[in-house]
Amino acid sequence: MSSPTDDPFRPQPQPEAPTAPSRTAVLDREEQVQEEAAPGDHERFAHYVKKEKIMESALSGDPVIALCGKVWVPGRDPKRFPVCPTCKEIYESLSGGGKGGDDKD
């Protein structure tokens, strides 16, 4: 039985006819890998960051910025890694380099 809102003259939707199997084309492309001159060097070094910033990061989880520009959340023992040469150069060029203020991580 039909309801009063049905229009008997409106065409009814037809069931979809079976379609022919579709084909999928696969495009081959070579993967382009851009490799830096020294990949991952920032990950292999301890970096200079102010102690206060390291403590803030430990409490808040916010990332810190090293003297060389690396941005990360400290979470490893910096004594296990050599000092970043860029950080060391910048640190030593600062007035009073080598005395207080900054620390490695």
C-alpha atoms as an extended CHARMM CRD file, in Angstrom:
* protein
*
       105  EXT
         1         1  MET       CA              0.0000000000        0.0000000000        0.0000000000  PROA      1               0.0000000000
         2         2  SER       CA              1.2700000000        3.4690000000       -0.7800000000  PROA      2               0.0000000000
         3         3  SER       CA              1.3550000000        6.4520000000        1.5300000000  PROA      3               0.0000000000
         4         4  PRO       CA             -0.2760000000        9.7990000000        0.7280000000  PROA      4               0.0000000000
         5         5  THR       CA              3.1270000000       11.4230000000        0.1010000000  PROA      5               0.0000000000
         6         6  ASP       CA              4.0890000000        8.9470000000       -2.6440000000  PROA      6               0.0000000000
         7         7  ASP       CA              3.6540000000       10.2520000000       -6.1580000000  PROA      7               0.0000000000
         8         8  PRO       CA              2.3470000000        7.4110000000       -8.3350000000  PROA      8               0.0000000000
         9         9  PHE       CA              3.5060000000        9.2020000000      -11.4880000000  PROA      9               0.0000000000
        10        10  ARG       CA              7.0960000000        9.7560000000      -10.3880000000  PROA      10              0.0000000000
        11        11  PRO       CA              9.4480000000        7.2550000000      -11.9960000000  PROA      11              0.0000000000
        12        12  GLN       CA             10.7260000000        4.6580000000       -9.5750000000  PROA      12              0.0000000000
        13        13  PRO       CA             14.4700000000        4.0400000000       -9.3070000000  PROA      13              0.0000000000
        14        14  GLN       CA             15.5720000000        1.1250000000      -11.4160000000  PROA      14              0.0000000000
        15        15  PRO       CA             17.9280000000       -1.4970000000      -10.0400000000  PROA      15              0.0000000000
        16        16  GLU       CA             21.4500000000       -1.0240000000      -11.3090000000  PROA      16              0.0000000000
        17        17  ALA       CA             22.3150000000       -3.1330000000      -14.2740000000  PROA      17              0.0000000000
        18        18  PRO       CA             25.3960000000       -5.3060000000      -13.9270000000  PROA      18              0.0000000000
        19        19  THR       CA             28.4220000000       -3.5080000000      -15.2690000000  PROA      19              0.0000000000
        20        20  ALA       CA             31.3590000000       -4.9110000000      -17.1390000000  PROA      20              0.0000000000
        21        21  PRO       CA             34.4290000000       -5.6040000000      -15.0060000000  PROA      21              0.0000000000
        22        22  SER       CA             36.5270000000       -2.4860000000      -14.6200000000  PROA      22              0.0000000000
        23        23  ARG       CA             40.2700000000       -2.3660000000      -15.1530000000  PROA      23              0.0000000000
        24        24  THR       CA             42.7870000000       -0.6600000000      -12.9620000000  PROA      24              0.0000000000
        25        25  ALA       CA             45.9580000000        0.7580000000      -14.3870000000  PROA      25              0.0000000000
        26        26  VAL       CA             49.0990000000        0.7170000000      -12.2880000000  PROA      26              0.0000000000
        27        27  LEU       CA             51.6130000000        3.4500000000      -12.8270000000  PROA      27              0.0000000000
        28        28  ASP       CA             55.2200000000        2.6500000000      -12.0800000000  PROA      28              0.0000000000
        29        29  ARG       CA             57.4450000000        5.4010000000      -10.8150000000  PROA      29              0.0000000000
        30        30  GLU       CA             60.8460000000        5.4750000000       -9.3000000000  PROA      30              0.0000000000
        31        31  GLU       CA             60.9910000000        6.4730000000       -5.6780000000  PROA      31              0.0000000000
        32        32  GLN       CA             62.9810000000        9.6500000000       -5.2380000000  PROA      32              0.0000000000
        33        33  VAL       CA             64.9750000000        9.7610000000       -2.0570000000  PROA      33              0.0000000000
        34        34  GLN       CA             66.6220000000       13.0170000000       -1.1100000000  PROA      34              0.0000000000
        35        35  GLU       CA             69.5630000000       12.3180000000        1.1090000000  PROA      35              0.0000000000
        36        36  GLU       CA             71.1960000000       15.0470000000        3.1070000000  PROA      36              0.0000000000
        37        37  ALA       CA             74.9320000000       15.4540000000        3.0830000000  PROA      37              0.0000000000
        38        38  ALA       CA             75.1140000000       13.9120000000        6.5320000000  PROA      38              0.0000000000
        39        39  PRO       CA             71.7720000000       12.2520000000        7.3430000000  PROA      39              0.0000000000
        40        40  GLY       CA             70.8020000000       12.0800000000       10.9930000000  PROA      40              0.0000000000
        41        41  ASP       CA             73.7990000000       13.9880000000       12.3100000000  PROA      41              0.0000000000
        42        42  HSD       CA             71.5920000000       15.9400000000       14.6950000000  PROA      42              0.0000000000
        43        43  GLU       CA             70.4370000000       12.6600000000       16.2180000000  PROA      43              0.0000000000
        44        44  ARG       CA             73.9920000000       11.5260000000       16.9660000000  PROA      44              0.0000000000
        45        45  PHE       CA             75.0760000000       14.5370000000       18.9950000000  PROA      45              0.0000000000
        46        46  ALA       CA             74.4410000000       16.1580000000       22.3580000000  PROA      46              0.0000000000
        47        47  HSD       CA             73.3290000000       19.7670000000       21.8710000000  PROA      47              0.0000000000
        48        48  TYR       CA             73.6920000000       22.9450000000       23.9150000000  PROA      48              0.0000000000
        49        49  VAL       CA             70.4610000000       24.2580000000       25.4730000000  PROA      49              0.0000000000
        50        50  LYS       CA             69.8940000000       26.4490000000       28.5350000000  PROA      50              0.0000000000
        51        51  LYS       CA             69.3110000000       24.3810000000       31.6910000000  PROA      51              0.0000000000
        52        52  GLU       CA             66.1130000000       26.2860000000       32.4520000000  PROA      52              0.0000000000
        53        53  LYS       CA             64.7050000000       25.3380000000       29.0580000000  PROA      53              0.0000000000
        54        54  ILE       CA             65.5300000000       21.6750000000       29.6270000000  PROA      54              0.0000000000
        55        55  MET       CA             63.7440000000       21.7340000000       32.9890000000  PROA      55              0.0000000000
        56        56  GLU       CA             60.7110000000       23.4800000000       31.4620000000  PROA      56              0.0000000000
        57        57  SER       CA             60.6310000000       20.8930000000       28.6900000000  PROA      57              0.0000000000
        58        58  ALA       CA             60.8280000000       18.0430000000       31.1850000000  PROA      58              0.0000000000
        59        59  LEU       CA             57.7840000000       19.4280000000       33.0220000000  PROA      59              0.0000000000
        60        60  SER       CA             55.6890000000       20.5780000000       30.0640000000  PROA      60              0.0000000000
        61        61  GLY       CA             56.8050000000       18.3010000000       27.2350000000  PROA      61              0.0000000000
        62        62  ASP       CA             57.4300000000       21.3140000000       24.9980000000  PROA      62              0.0000000000
        63        63  PRO       CA             60.3430000000       21.0940000000       22.5610000000  PROA      63              0.0000000000
        64        64  VAL       CA             63.5770000000       23.0490000000       23.0480000000  PROA      64              0.0000000000
        65        65  ILE       CA             65.8020000000       24.7460000000       20.4840000000  PROA      65              0.0000000000
        66        66  ALA       CA             69.5390000000       24.0640000000       20.5350000000  PROA      66              0.0000000000
        67        67  LEU       CA             72.1310000000       26.6680000000       19.6000000000  PROA      67              0.0000000000
        68        68  CYS       CA             72.5180000000       24.9750000000       16.1970000000  PROA      68              0.0000000000
        69        69  GLY       CA             68.7730000000       25.2560000000       15.5440000000  PROA      69              0.0000000000
        70        70  LYS       CA             67.7060000000       21.6720000000       16.2210000000  PROA      70              0.0000000000
        71        71  VAL       CA             64.2050000000       21.4960000000       17.7320000000  PROA      71              0.0000000000
        72        72  TRP       CA             63.2960000000       18.4340000000       19.8080000000  PROA      72              0.0000000000
        73        73  VAL       CA             62.0220000000       17.2180000000       23.1650000000  PROA      73              0.0000000000
        74        74  PRO       CA             65.0420000000       16.1010000000       25.2370000000  PROA      74              0.0000000000
        75        75  GLY       CA             64.8080000000       12.6230000000       26.5850000000  PROA      75              0.0000000000
        76        76  ARG       CA             68.1900000000       10.9300000000       26.4740000000  PROA      76              0.0000000000
        77        77  ASP       CA             71.4620000000       11.0540000000       28.3950000000  PROA      77              0.0000000000
        78        78  PRO       CA             73.6610000000       13.6220000000       26.6080000000  PROA      78              0.0000000000
        79        79  LYS       CA             76.8040000000       12.1310000000       28.1600000000  PROA      79              0.0000000000
        80        80  ARG       CA             76.4660000000        9.1550000000       25.8020000000  PROA      80              0.0000000000
        81        81  PHE       CA             76.9530000000       11.3380000000       22.6930000000  PROA      81              0.0000000000
        82        82  PRO       CA             79.6550000000       13.6720000000       21.3810000000  PROA      82              0.0000000000
        83        83  VAL       CA             78.9310000000       17.4040000000       21.4590000000  PROA      83              0.0000000000
        84        84  CYS       CA             77.4020000000       18.8730000000       18.3010000000  PROA      84              0.0000000000
        85        85  PRO       CA             80.2450000000       20.7340000000       16.5400000000  PROA      85              0.0000000000
        86        86  THR       CA             77.9160000000       23.5480000000       15.4350000000  PROA      86              0.0000000000
        87        87  CYS       CA             76.5710000000       24.0500000000       18.9600000000  PROA      87              0.0000000000
        88        88  LYS       CA             80.1020000000       23.9420000000       20.3710000000  PROA      88              0.0000000000
        89        89  GLU       CA             81.3670000000       26.5310000000       17.8680000000  PROA      89              0.0000000000
        90        90  ILE       CA             78.4590000000       28.8830000000       18.6050000000  PROA      90              0.0000000000
        91        91  TYR       CA             78.7890000000       28.3740000000       22.3490000000  PROA      91              0.0000000000
        92        92  GLU       CA             82.5120000000       29.1480000000       22.3160000000  PROA      92              0.0000000000
        93        93  SER       CA             81.9730000000       32.2570000000       20.1860000000  PROA      93              0.0000000000
        94        94  LEU       CA             79.5150000000       33.6800000000       22.7280000000  PROA      94              0.0000000000
        95        95  SER       CA             80.9320000000       36.0500000000       25.3180000000  PROA      95              0.0000000000
        96        96  GLY       CA             82.3370000000       33.9900000000       28.1660000000  PROA      96              0.0000000000
        97        97  GLY       CA             82.0470000000       30.7400000000       26.1800000000  PROA      97              0.0000000000
        98        98  GLY       CA             82.6020000000       27.6930000000       28.3210000000  PROA      98              0.0000000000
        99        99  LYS       CA             81.3610000000       29.3090000000       31.5590000000  PROA      99              0.0000000000
       100       100  GLY       CA             77.9200000000       28.5370000000       33.0290000000  PROA      100             0.0000000000
       101       101  GLY       CA             74.5050000000       29.3190000000       31.5050000000  PROA      101             0.0000000000
       102       102  ASP       CA             74.1370000000       26.7440000000       28.7880000000  PROA      102             0.0000000000
       103       103  ASP       CA             74.1810000000       22.9890000000       29.1310000000  PROA      103             0.0000000000
       104       104  LYS       CA             74.3240000000       20.0020000000       26.8400000000  PROA      104             0.0000000000
       105       105  ASP       CA             71.4680000000       17.6310000000       26.0820000000  PROA      105             0.0000000000
